[in-house]
């Protein structure tokens, strides 16, 4: 069995198919890219899992984030520009985080 890894990630990619899902975690370049170029994150880890496990992880992650916000009194903000880049409408985003 492979040794566990401990890394920081600020980028991710998700691919799903009929038999499972692949999550790629990456890190953005430390230096700015030239104007007109797109920064390509370096892939740090690839996790393959079942669709059922992915759905369960999604639920547990959402529940944990909501609990953290309640316990700390902090509302974790994601910039509107980031939501737009992922084609997430503000309405869809807000509806996900309602109790």
N, C-alpha and C positions, 0 to 999 in steps of 0.2 A: 504494500500500500504506500502511496506517495506521502511525503511529509506535508503537513498542513502549511499553508502560506499565510502571511500577515502583511497586507499591502494596503495602500491608500488608493482609492479609485474616484475619479471625477467624471468618468464617461462609461456608458454601458450601451449594449446592443442586445436586442432580444429577437430571436427567430423561433417560430413555432412551425411544427409540421404535424401530420396525422398521428405520429408515434411519440412525440415528445417536444422538448424545448431546449434551446441553447442560449445561455446567457454569457456574453463576453463582457468582461470588465477591463477598463483601460484607464490610462492617465494621459492628460493633455500635455503637449510639449511645454517645457519650462521657459522657453524663449518665444517671443512673438513671431508669427509667420509673416512673410512678405505680403504687402497689400495685394488683394485679389486672389490670394491663395487660401485654401481651407486647411485648418489644422487637423492632422490625422493623429488620433490618440494611439499610443503604444498599447497593444494588448498585453494585459498582465495575467489574466486567468480566464479560462473557459470552463463553464459549469453546464453539464448536460443533466436534464432531469425530466421526469414525467410531467405531462400536462396537469395531472391531479395534484402533484406536489407543488407545481408552480402556482396553482390556484390557492392551495392552502397557505403557501408562503405569502402570497399577496394579502390574504385576509389577516394573517398574523402580523405582518409588517404594518398594515394600516392600523390595526388595533393597538400595537405598541407605540406608534407615533402619536395617536390620539391620546393615549394614556400619558405619554411623556408631556405633551402640551398641557393637559389638565393638571398634572402634578407640579409642573414648573411655572404655569401661568404664562408661558411663552407660545406665541403663534408663529410657527415656522413659515416664513414667506418664501415663495418662489417668484422670481421676477416675471412679469407679463411677457417680456421678450423671450424668455426660455419656453414658456407655455406655447407661444405662437410658433416657435421653431419646431415644436413637436406636434403641431396641429391640434392643440388642446384648447378648446374654448373656455373662457372664464366661467361660463355657466356649468360646463361639465366638471371643471376643477372644483368649484364650490360645492356641487352636489355630492361629489365623492367624500368630502370632509365634513358633511353635515351628520349629526348624530341620528 
